[in-house]
Amino acid sequence: MSGSSSTGNSPPPPPPAPPPPPEDAWVGTYRRLQPQWQSFNAYHEALIPISISRVNQFDAARLDVEMSAMLKEQLVKVFSLMKPGMLFQYEPELDAFLEFLIWRFSIWVDKPTPGIALMNLRYRDERASEARAKLRTGLEGPGLTVAQKIWYCIASVGGQYIWARLQSFSAFRRWGDSEQRSLLRWAWVLVQRVEGIYKAASFGNLLIFLYTGRYRTLIERALKARLVYGNPNMNRAVSFEYMNRQLVWNEFSEMLLLLLPLLNSSTVKNFLRPFSKDKDADSAGDDSACPICQNSPSIPFLALPCQHRYCYYCLRTRCAATPSFRCSRCGEAVVAMQRFSESVGSTSSGK
């Protein structure tokens, strides 16, 4: 019994040791795990899409235009004492010179233009960024290359200057006149078609920009020069409150410029006449001066039926321009005009 019990309590023999792996086993494991490791790195190093504000990009373009206009105004003041109209003849050259200065001291030295800087933006070479595809925030990436900078200057500065000069020269030489030679007429039609194609392409680029937020102009799209944020922690230098106020005043002034030519000055004067304090003086001067030119009528004519005296040319032009012309003094509709004469045989002519 004792022998059997001791034999039953003995531990089992240890399992045989596994055979050693082959020497190239790590190679198979590396190849098996390599796709998972690459996908893990690609997930962490993938390009994170960053939406650049379209409003900021449009505001940057508007601020650059305003900056160029301010520089032009100051330069015109310098030559204000010279021959009048001298700078008007060289206005395309002046605009090209100012645009070149802005390009030389901003884009050429890897700095943003004044408007782009105020909107916290900068140019980035999108071709190099797409090739690397290792951007973590979407804001990194190299600036424009030397070739991109030169082509930007040629297209924006030289292209606009050549086109402005071509339009002024063709208009001055009257290329569009049908009496000119057929070659000049053909050149005029070609210029107009090229301009139409460019405007259509610009409109299509605008629609694409509003959808994607990239490349606000055709030049930027051709050069692959994209506007991105320069500093992710920087706010707008120009507040929306100021921009909204400026927009309201601009629209209000444009509305006034549109409506003022449509208003009849005589109607406004007649409307304000009851509130005037010089009613007696106005009524006393009815027969002494033309109510339109405020001068003594050289060829006096009477407006019928109110019998107020006018210059012939003033009254005739107003009646021809406005069939329902009303008298500037009393507001009554003028149906005819009559030669003023103290004699009985006065000649009359219809309106």
C-alpha positions, 0 to 999 in steps of 0.5 A: 500500500505504501508503495502504491500511494507514493507512486500515485502522489509523484508529480507528472513528468514535465512537457517536452520543450517546444522546438526553437523557432527558425532563425528567419521567423522574425522576418515573417512576423515583421512582414505580417505586422508592417501594414498595420504599423503603416496604417497606424502612422498614416492615421496620425500623420494624415492631413487634417482638413482646415477650412479657411474663412472665405470672408477673410480671403475676400476682406484681404483682397478688398484691403489690398485694393484700398491700400493701393488706392491710398498710396495712389492718392498720396502720390497724386498729391505730390504731383498736384502742382504740376501740369493738370491731367499729366498723371491721367495719361500715365494712370496704367503705369502708375497703377502697375508701379504701385502694384509692383512695389506692394509685390516687391516688399511683400510676396517677393520677400516671403511676407504677406501683403498688407490686407493678407497680413491683417486677415492673418493669412499667408500664401502656401505652395499647395503642390509641395504640401500635397506631395508631402502629405504630412501636415498635422494641422493643415497650416504648415507647409512651405511658402511660394517658390521663386518661380511662383513669385515671378509668375505671380508678378507677371500675371497680376502686375504685367497682365493688368497693365498690358490689358489696360493699355490695350483697351485704352489704345484700341478705344482711342484708335477706334478699332471697333468702328465699322468704317475702319479696316477689317483687320482692326475690326477683327482685332477689336472683336478678338479683344472683346471675346477674350475679355468675355471668356476671362470674365466667364472663367472668373465667375466660374472660379468664384463659384468653385471658391465659394464651394471649396474655399480655395483659390479666390482668383484664377492666378492663384488657381493656376499657380497653386498658391493657396491662402492659409492661416499664418498663426492659428492663435491670432484673431482678426486684426479688423473687427466685423463691427467695423467691416459691417459699418463700412459696408452699410455706409458704402451701400448707402452712398451708392444708393444715393448716387443712384437715386439723386440723378433720377430726382427732379430738382424742380419738383424738390424745390416746389415741395420745399417752397412752402417751407421757405421764408423768402416767398415774397422774394420768389414771387417778385422775381417770377418775371425777372429771371428764368427759373431754370438757369436763374438768368434774364431770359434772352429769348423769353417764352411763356409756359402755358397755361401758367404764363411763367417766363423762361428762356426758350432753350431751357424750356424747350429742352425740358419739354423735349426731355420730359413730356410731362414737364411741370412748371418749376415755379408753380408745379402746373403741367406745361402743355404748350409754350408761347413767345413772350411779346407785348404786342398782340401778334405773338407766335406760338409753337406746340410742346 
